[in-house]
Amino acid sequence: MTDLTRLQQADKAHFIHPFTDSKSLGEKGTRVIERAEGVYIWDVQGKKLLDGMAGLWCVNVGYGRQSIVDAVSKQMQQLPYYNSFFQCTHPPAIELAKTIAELAPKHMNTVFFTGSGSESNDTNLRMVRRYWDLKGQPNKKTIISRHNAYHGSTVAGASLGGMSGMHEQGDLPIPKIVHIAQPYWYQEGGDLTPEAFGLQAAQALETEILALGEDNVAAFIAEPFQGAGGVIIPPSTYWPEIKRILAKYDILLILDEVISGFGRTGHWFAAEYFDLQPDLISIAKGMTSGYVPMGGVIIADRVADVIKQQCGEFTHGYTYSGHPVAAAAALENINIIKQEKLVEKVGAEIAPYFQQALQQLAEHPLVGEVRGLGLVGAIELVQNKAKRQRYPSNIGVGTWCRDACIAHGLVMRSVGDTMIISPPLVITKAQIDELIEKALLALNDTYTQCLALK
Ligand SMILES: *Cc1c(COP(=O)(O)O)cnc(C)c1O
């Protein structure tokens, strides 16, 4: 029995994978990834792949960073674990909170640590509801989110998210979470211009607030651009209108920056990119570049002051909140981003190059739209460009394209028939050229398959 066969058999027998159809996976077998360096990963058979997704949107500084390994190793020797409950803490968590406060928008100076992005949004839910209790408005409890949003997979995370497939499993959403339209012009914009559609999608928030009664609404939660939903970038009119509405009705903004944080837009946070003043920011993923799990919530002074001064005991926290080893990884990860000026480099040089390179694919007969910002991008695969018409969803053209990418040595993810890309921030121009070249070969193969359908 080869090593791969043995691993695949054990995998099939003992391991239920996240977001996976176990039955069909068992039939096809898993791809087993064994090592990684820079922007590349290798499977156990030695096949090399350019990782166009930075793992799951998280390996911002790339793989193989010895200085993170060293920082983690040193921390494990000195203090592998201690908690921040009961009047205790430890240097790495303190240093990390201070470091993140310095990087965050000016009005945000406090951090609550979690173990993941999902936990961060659970924390958000409890914190905003507690905030409004303390402000003497106990009815302000409902959180408004959007269809096709992704906010994680715990009960609160999946409820806040707007993925119908997730709501169907586990009787979600939980009460007092409602969803409005998403600003997905390409799919849902009809005959409207993107600008008119963006305004319309934003005004759905005002309609919902009025329907619920402003005294019952605690917060609006949103990703600056939707990630897992298909790299959906709101039209330029969207965020300014949302800002106007939130201010008018005094509703908190929870900005889920689990993907967009730590450099992906060419800013430390997308709040800067979109000129937003969130009350809470969810972070995870790029916070440690995925080397060790960690998440958190960055809290605006307005909310933090109330929680600190009036809450009494905030009866919430995780055993691993601010875990010293994760904090050490995060500190060194942030140190790398600063030392190598990755945020500045992405903003001034790499993102513009990436976006321009991506546009080369727009001419392809299978491609209806290419969009992106910073170091994320999406490619819409369509049957009819002018009508923005997709292939029937049961065909799975996106899956064909994803498989073709793998065959050509590129990891690109599909969301339905939308291909999405989010490479490590350390990707070079030559590696971007390689990514586009491989993507083009995969698009050609997929198009050949599509032509054979007729
Ligand atoms: C990945 C993600 C989450 C969930 O993070 P986990 O660490 O998987 O719990 C939450 N929000 C957004 C926007 C994400 O992309």
The ligand as an SDF file (V2000), in Angstrom:
LIG
                    3D

 15 15  0  0  0  0  0  0  0  0999 V2000
  -13.3570   32.7420    7.6340 C   0  0  0  0  0  0  0  0  0  0  0  0
  -14.3010   33.7860    8.0640 C   0  0  0  0  0  0  0  0  0  0  0  0
  -14.9130   33.7580    9.3170 C   0  0  0  0  0  0  0  0  0  0  0  0
  -14.7810   32.5830   10.2500 C   0  0  0  0  0  0  0  0  0  0  0  0
  -13.4930   32.4200   10.7220 O   0  0  0  0  0  0  0  0  0  0  0  0
  -13.0980   30.9960   11.3680 P   0  0  0  0  0  0  0  0  0  0  0  0
  -11.7140   31.2530   11.8770 O   0  0  0  0  0  0  0  0  0  0  0  0
  -13.1890   29.9790   10.2980 O   0  0  0  0  0  0  0  0  0  0  0  0
  -14.0390   30.7390   12.4690 O   0  0  0  0  0  0  0  0  0  0  0  0
  -15.6980   34.8160    9.6950 C   0  0  0  0  0  0  0  0  0  0  0  0
  -15.8870   35.8460    8.8770 N   0  0  0  0  0  0  0  0  0  0  0  0
  -15.3200   35.9240    7.6610 C   0  0  0  0  0  0  0  0  0  0  0  0
  -15.5470   37.1240    6.8090 C   0  0  0  0  0  0  0  0  0  0  0  0
  -14.5280   34.8740    7.1980 C   0  0  0  0  0  0  0  0  0  0  0  0
  -14.0170   34.9170    5.9830 O   0  0  0  0  0  0  0  0  0  0  0  0
  1  2  1  0
  2  3  1  0
  2 14  2  0
  3  4  1  0
  3 10  2  0
  4  5  1  0
  5  6  1  0
  6  7  2  0
  6  8  1  0
  6  9  1  0
 10 11  1  0
 11 12  2  0
 12 13  1  0
 12 14  1  0
 14 15  1  0
M  END
$$$$
